[in-house]
Amino acid sequence: MHAFLRTLARGATAAALALTLAACGSGTVGDHGEKGTEGDGDTAARVSVATARGTVTLDRPATRVVTLEWTYAEELVALGVTPVGNADNTGYRTWITAAGAGLPGAVADVGSRNEPSLEKIKALRPDLIVIDDERSKAGLRQLRDIAPVVSFTYTTKPQLGTMKRNFTELAKAVGRADRAAGVVARIDAEAAGLRGRLDRAGKAGLTYALAQGFTANGAASIRMLTDDAFAPQVLGLAGMRNGWRGQPDSWGMTTVGVEGLTRVERDATFLYVAAKDDDPFTGELAGNAVWRGLDFVKNDRALPLDPGTWLFGGPLSAVHLLVETGKALKV
């Protein structure tokens, strides 16, 4: 279950998608990868989408979409669009439980995010494939042979702004641009509500640290989220202050063992996400002397969030993070 947790920040080259990287360019529904000629299709219906690899032009808004990254599946659902296929439905349903983000049962599973099945994707007859540029770039040519591809990069700074921009472009691709602003506005509304409740509770500007914990090679592995990451930027909208200053990787995370937690600011509230069947904070670390000696542990400020709080998601995950943080802080 947790292999994807240990590979999230690495650009995996999938065995099923291992051929050469296609050149950058645009694609249309009509030709699956090259620009159409003037007069092809209904010009008025064409849609131009800004992606990580330049502008992709579609002859018309897509209706049969396959997603190879959970974030974009979540975003389609938020727009009222059910993808015909998605990579790793089980993982999605385990880690993304935000209200309104449920993946309908009819969505076909096309394999793992790192090794999707080209055969399953092709059988679904998609008119659009949505990918994470880093994870799926090695197979871009094969995917373009099936359908037009839009690729997005999640980790471009600032991640929250990038998510909003990518979401808006994806909304264009499926003809739901009119809904995008309203979905994004829910983030600011929820953040404002949490900020107000924190103020009234005497917790304005609360210092926190945010972690994702899991077991790797038999030992507790802890991802600490820096201000470069999406989730702390969401909490920052509510006036909260990040008490972790570790060196970030490209995703804005610092991976540490329990000793690394001694660098969390002393007055911070420790918020964490861990799977129910793999929670090192209540399992392996419960009897650890270093863990038990941490200020936030001794003072009951180590607070779990819903295990389905996805820290690398879209607008619905952002709202869910704010909701769950309010619950954990009892405000």
DRENMIVEX-914610 format. One record per residue (C-alpha): x, y, z. Coordinates in Angstrom, 1 decimal, decimal comma, padded with zeros to 4 digits, always signed. Each point is the difference from the previous one (the first is absolute). Layout:
REM residues N
- x_y_z
- X_Y_Z $
...
This chain:
REM residues 331
- x_y_z
- +000,0_+000,0_+000,0 $
- +002,8_+002,4_+000,8 $
- +002,3_-000,4_-002,9 $
- -001,4_+003,1_-001,6 $
- +000,7_+001,9_+003,2 $
- +003,7_-000,8_-000,3 $
- +000,1_+000,9_-003,7 $
- -002,2_+003,1_+000,0 $
- +002,9_+002,5_-000,4 $
- +002,0_-002,1_-002,5 $
- -000,6_+000,2_-003,8 $
- -000,5_-003,7_-000,5 $
- +000,6_-001,4_-003,5 $
- -002,7_-002,6_-000,6 $
- +000,8_-003,3_-001,6 $
- -003,2_+000,2_-002,0 $
- +000,9_+003,5_-001,2 $
- +003,7_-000,3_-000,6 $
- +000,5_+001,2_-003,5 $
- +001,6_+003,3_-001,0 $
- -001,4_+003,4_+001,0 $
- -002,0_+001,7_-002,7 $
- +001,0_+003,5_-001,0 $
- -002,0_+002,9_+001,6 $
- -002,9_+001,2_-002,0 $
- -003,8_+000,3_-000,3 $
- -002,6_-002,5_-000,7 $
- -003,6_-000,1_-001,3 $
- -002,7_-002,5_+000,3 $
- +000,0_-000,5_-003,7 $
- +003,7_-001,0_-000,4 $
- +001,1_-001,2_+003,5 $
- +003,1_+002,1_+000,2 $
- +000,6_+002,4_-002,9 $
- -001,7_+003,3_-000,6 $
- -003,1_-000,1_-002,2 $
- -000,2_+001,9_-003,2 $
- -002,3_+002,9_-000,6 $
- -003,5_-001,1_-000,7 $
- +000,2_-003,2_+002,0 $
- -003,0_-000,4_+002,4 $
- -002,1_+002,7_+001,4 $
- +002,3_+002,9_+000,6 $
- -002,4_+001,6_+002,5 $
- +000,1_-003,1_+002,2 $
- +003,8_-000,3_+000,2 $
- +001,6_+000,3_+003,4 $
- +003,6_+001,1_+000,7 $
- +001,5_-001,3_+003,2 $
- +003,3_+001,2_+001,6 $
- +002,0_-003,0_+001,2 $
- +003,5_-000,8_+001,2 $
- +000,9_-000,7_-003,7 $
- -001,6_+003,0_-001,6 $
- -003,4_+000,6_-001,4 $
- -002,1_-003,0_-000,9 $
- -003,0_+000,7_-002,3 $
- -003,0_-002,2_+000,1 $
- -002,6_+000,0_-002,8 $
- -002,7_+000,0_+002,7 $
- -000,2_-000,4_+003,8 $
- +000,8_-003,6_+001,0 $
- -002,6_-002,3_+001,4 $
- +001,8_-003,3_+000,4 $
- +003,0_+000,7_+002,2 $
- +002,6_-002,3_+001,5 $
- +002,0_+001,3_+002,9 $
- +003,4_-001,4_+001,1 $
- +000,4_+002,1_+003,1 $
- -002,4_+000,2_+003,0 $
- +000,1_+003,8_+000,2 $
- -001,5_+000,4_-003,5 $
- -002,6_-002,7_+000,6 $
- -001,1_+001,9_+003,1 $
- -000,1_+003,2_-002,0 $
- -002,2_-001,5_-002,7 $
- -002,4_-001,3_+002,7 $
- -000,1_+003,5_+001,5 $
- -001,0_+001,3_-003,4 $
- -002,8_-002,5_-000,3 $
- +001,8_-002,2_-002,5 $
- +000,4_-003,7_+000,5 $
- +003,2_-001,3_-001,6 $
- -000,4_-003,2_-002,0 $
- +003,2_-001,3_+001,4 $
- +002,4_+000,7_+002,9 $
- +003,3_-001,4_+001,2 $
- -000,2_-001,9_+003,4 $
- -003,6_+000,4_+001,0 $
- +000,7_-001,8_+003,3 $
- +002,7_+002,4_+001,0 $
- -002,1_+003,0_-001,0 $
- -002,9_-001,1_+002,1 $
- +002,3_-000,8_+003,0 $
- +001,8_+003,3_+000,1 $
- -002,5_+002,5_-001,4 $
- -003,2_+000,2_+002,1 $
- -000,8_+003,6_-000,4 $
- -003,7_+000,9_-000,3 $
- -001,1_-000,1_-003,6 $
- +003,1_-001,8_-001,2 $
- -001,3_-003,5_+000,0 $
- +001,0_-002,0_-003,1 $
- -003,1_-001,6_-001,6 $
- +000,0_-003,8_-000,2 $
- -000,3_+000,1_-003,8 $
- +003,5_+001,5_-000,4 $
- +002,3_-002,6_-001,5 $
- +003,3_-000,7_+001,7 $
- +002,9_+000,2_-002,5 $
- +002,8_-001,2_+002,2 $
- +002,5_+001,8_+002,3 $
- +000,9_+003,6_-000,4 $
- +003,6_-001,0_-000,8 $
- -000,9_-003,0_-002,3 $
- -003,4_+000,6_-001,6 $
- -001,2_-002,5_-002,6 $
- +000,1_+001,4_-003,5 $
- -002,4_-002,7_-001,1 $
- -002,6_+000,9_+002,6 $
- +000,3_+003,7_-000,8 $
- -000,4_-000,6_-003,7 $
- -003,1_-002,2_+000,5 $
- -001,8_+002,8_+001,7 $
- +000,2_+002,1_-003,2 $
- +000,9_+003,3_+001,9 $
- +000,0_+003,3_-001,8 $
- +002,4_+001,4_+002,7 $
- +002,7_-001,4_+002,3 $
- +001,1_+002,1_+003,0 $
- +003,4_-000,7_+001,5 $
- +002,6_+001,3_+002,5 $
- +002,8_+001,1_-002,2 $
- +002,8_-001,4_+002,1 $
- -001,6_-003,3_+000,8 $
- -001,2_-000,9_-003,5 $
- +002,3_+001,9_-002,4 $
- +002,0_-003,1_-001,1 $
- -003,1_-001,4_-001,6 $
- -001,3_+003,2_-001,5 $
- +000,3_-001,2_-003,6 $
- -001,9_-003,2_+000,6 $
- -002,8_+001,9_+001,8 $
- -000,2_+002,5_-002,8 $
- -000,5_-002,8_-002,4 $
- -003,2_-000,8_+001,9 $
- -001,5_+003,4_+000,6 $
- +001,0_+003,7_+000,5 $
- +002,0_+000,4_+003,3 $
- +000,0_+003,0_+002,4 $
- +002,9_-000,1_+002,5 $
- +000,3_+002,0_+003,1 $
- +002,8_+000,5_+002,5 $
- -001,2_+000,1_+003,6 $
- +003,2_+001,2_+001,7 $
- +000,6_+003,3_-001,7 $
- +000,2_+002,7_+002,6 $
- -002,2_+001,2_+001,5 $
- -001,8_-003,3_+000,1 $
- -003,4_+001,4_+001,1 $
- +000,0_+002,5_-002,8 $
- +001,1_-002,7_-002,5 $
- -002,8_-002,3_+001,1 $
- -002,5_+002,8_-000,6 $
- +001,5_+000,8_-003,4 $
- +000,1_-003,7_-001,1 $
- -003,6_-000,5_+001,3 $
- -001,2_+002,9_-002,1 $
- +001,7_-001,3_-003,1 $
- -001,4_-003,5_+000,6 $
- -003,5_+001,5_+000,3 $
- +000,5_+001,5_-003,4 $
- +000,9_-003,3_-001,5 $
- -003,3_-001,6_+001,1 $
- -002,2_+003,0_-000,6 $
- -000,6_+000,9_+003,6 $
- +002,0_+003,3_+000,2 $
- -003,1_+001,7_+001,4 $
- +000,1_-002,3_+003,1 $
- +003,7_+000,3_+000,9 $
- -000,1_+003,4_+001,8 $
- -002,8_-001,1_+002,2 $
- +001,8_-003,2_+001,1 $
- +003,2_+001,9_+000,7 $
- -001,9_+002,7_+002,0 $
- -001,0_-002,7_+002,5 $
- +003,7_-000,2_+001,1 $
- +000,1_+003,7_+001,0 $
- -003,5_-000,2_+001,6 $
- +001,0_-003,0_+002,2 $
- +003,3_+001,6_+000,9 $
- -001,7_+003,2_+001,0 $
- -002,4_-002,0_+002,2 $
- +002,8_-001,9_+001,7 $
- +002,0_+003,3_+000,5 $
- -003,1_+001,5_+001,7 $
- -000,5_-003,0_+002,3 $
- +003,7_+000,0_+001,0 $
- -000,2_+003,7_+000,8 $
- -003,0_-000,5_+002,2 $
- +001,6_-002,9_+001,8 $
- +003,1_+002,0_+000,8 $
- +002,1_-002,0_-002,5 $
- +000,6_+002,6_-002,7 $
- +003,3_-000,6_-001,9 $
- +000,3_-003,5_+001,6 $
- +003,4_-001,6_-000,7 $
- -000,2_-003,6_-001,3 $
- +002,1_-002,6_-001,7 $
- -001,6_-002,3_-002,6 $
- +001,2_-003,6_-000,6 $
- -000,9_-003,1_-002,0 $
- +001,3_-003,2_+001,7 $
- +000,4_-003,5_-001,3 $
- +002,3_-003,0_+000,4 $
- +002,9_-000,5_-002,4 $
- +002,4_-003,0_+000,2 $
- -001,4_-000,8_+003,5 $
- +000,7_+003,5_+001,4 $
- -002,1_+003,1_+000,5 $
- +000,3_+002,5_-002,8 $
- -001,4_+003,5_+000,4 $
- -000,6_+002,6_-002,7 $
- +000,0_+003,5_+001,4 $
- -001,7_+002,6_-002,1 $
- +001,9_+003,3_-000,6 $
- -001,5_+003,2_-001,2 $
- +001,0_-001,0_-003,5 $
- -002,7_-002,7_+000,1 $
- -003,7_+000,3_-001,0 $
- -001,5_-000,9_+003,4 $
- +001,8_+002,6_+002,1 $
- -000,9_+002,7_-002,5 $
- -003,6_-001,0_+000,4 $
- +000,3_+000,2_+003,8 $
- +001,7_+003,4_-000,3 $
- -003,2_+001,4_-001,5 $
- -001,5_-000,5_+003,5 $
- +002,8_+002,0_+001,6 $
- +001,8_-003,1_+001,3 $
- +003,8_+000,0_+000,3 $
- +002,2_-003,0_-001,0 $
- +002,4_-001,0_+002,8 $
- +002,2_-002,2_-002,3 $
- +003,0_+001,4_-001,8 $
- +001,7_-003,1_-001,4 $
- +001,6_-000,2_-003,4 $
- -002,7_-000,7_-002,6 $
- +000,1_-002,4_-003,0 $
- -001,7_+000,9_-003,2 $
- -003,4_-000,8_+001,6 $
- +000,7_+002,3_+002,9 $
- +000,6_-002,9_+002,4 $
- +002,7_-001,0_+002,4 $
- +000,2_-003,7_+000,8 $
- +001,3_-000,7_+003,5 $
- +000,1_-002,6_+002,7 $
- -001,3_+000,6_+003,5 $
- +003,2_+001,8_+001,0 $
- -000,7_+002,6_-002,6 $
- -003,2_+001,0_+001,8 $
- +002,1_+001,6_+002,7 $
- +000,4_+002,9_-002,5 $
- -003,7_+000,8_+000,1 $
- -000,6_+003,3_+001,7 $
- -000,7_-000,6_+003,7 $
- -003,4_+001,8_+000,0 $
- -001,3_-001,7_-003,1 $
- -003,1_-002,2_-000,2 $
- +000,9_-003,2_-001,9 $
- -002,6_-000,9_-002,6 $
- +000,5_-003,3_-001,8 $
- -001,5_-002,3_-002,6 $
- +000,5_-003,8_+000,1 $
- -001,8_-003,0_-001,3 $
- -002,1_-001,9_+002,6 $
- +002,0_-003,2_-000,6 $
- +003,4_+001,7_-000,1 $
- +000,1_+002,8_+002,6 $
- +003,6_+000,3_+001,4 $
- -001,1_+002,7_+002,5 $
- -002,3_-002,3_+001,9 $
- +001,9_-003,1_-000,9 $
- +003,7_-000,3_-000,2 $
- +000,8_+003,4_+001,5 $
- -002,5_-000,3_+003,0 $
- +002,7_-001,4_+002,3 $
- +002,9_+001,9_-001,6 $
- +001,9_+002,2_+002,5 $
- +000,7_+002,7_-002,5 $
- -003,6_+000,2_-001,1 $
- -001,3_+000,0_+003,6 $
- +002,4_+002,8_+000,9 $
- -001,2_+002,4_-002,8 $
- -001,7_+003,0_+001,4 $
- -003,1_-000,4_-002,2 $
- -000,4_-003,6_+001,1 $
- +000,4_+000,7_+003,8 $
- -002,5_+002,8_-000,3 $
- -002,6_-001,9_-002,1 $
- +000,5_+002,1_-003,1 $
- +000,6_-002,9_-002,4 $
- -003,3_-000,1_-001,8 $
- -001,1_-002,5_-002,8 $
- -001,9_+001,2_-003,0 $
- -002,4_-002,2_-002,0 $
- +002,2_-002,7_-001,7 $
- -001,7_+001,0_-003,3 $
- +001,4_+003,6_+000,2 $
- +002,1_+000,0_-003,2 $
- +002,8_+002,6_+000,3 $
- +000,8_+000,1_-003,7 $
- -003,4_+000,5_-001,5 $
- -002,4_+002,4_-001,7 $
- -002,6_+002,5_+001,3 $
- -002,2_-002,5_+001,7 $
- +003,1_-001,4_+001,9 $
- +000,9_+003,6_+001,0 $
- -003,5_+000,5_+001,5 $
- +000,2_-003,4_+001,7 $
- +003,3_+000,9_+001,6 $
- -001,4_+003,2_+001,4 $
- -003,1_-001,8_+001,3 $
- +002,0_-002,7_+001,7 $
- +002,4_+002,4_+001,5 $
- -002,9_+001,9_+001,6 $
- -001,3_-003,3_+001,4 $
- +003,4_-001,0_+001,4 $
- +000,5_+003,4_+001,6 $
- -003,6_-000,1_+001,3 $
- -001,0_+003,4_-001,5 $
